[in-house]
Amino acid sequence: MQSSNDRSRGAGSGSESVVDPRVVPDRAYVQAPPDPRYDDPRYDDPWYDALASGWGETADAGPPEPALPRMRGESVDPSRDAAEVYLEVQRSPAFQEVRSRYRRFVVPAVVAFFVWYVAYVVAATTAPELMARPVAGAVNVAMVAGLGQFGTTFVLTWAYARHARLRRDRPALELRWDTQELTRGARGGVS
């Protein structure tokens, strides 16, 4: 294969056909021998196994501290597994309240937007004379309704984000923290 400046590119057996990206002109290339430290999957980092709290306390330093504080008036049962914890949280009144707040906003918003969209499509196909009516200059009803679709999308996005921020984010975050505490307890203090 020839390049535009008549030099061979990628074909042939000359020294310029094989390019090693590690070779820098005017410098000697020295390949280091493989380092066995990096072939081992274990970390040789002294901080890798350090405790998150205590920083290297010995086992005889005193009675062991509980892995996590107990959740608001509940005792942590270590015999439960994480699946049971998630099912318990899903059945909790706090979770049901967050889900119902979500549904109370999303279902009417989706229905309203879908009706508005279908009305636009049906009007555009069944009443072309209505959609062709001028509103201002060259702008007609169809253009205003089409731009209204975009406007409605932005307004619904803003309303959804506002509703989530004001009515769902805080309770959902509390549920998340509680769930994490419970799953840590179910796993024996390991997150």
Secondary structure, DSSP 8 states (H G I E B T S, - for coil): -B-TTS-B-S-SSSTTTS--TT--TTS--------HHHHSSS---TTTT--SSSSS--TTSSS---SS---TT----TT--HHHHHHHHHHSHHHHHHHHHHHHHHHHHHHHHHHHHHHHHHHHHH-HHHHT-EEETTEEHHHHHHHHHHHHHHHHHHHHHHHIIIIIHHHHHHHHHHHHHHHHHHTTS--
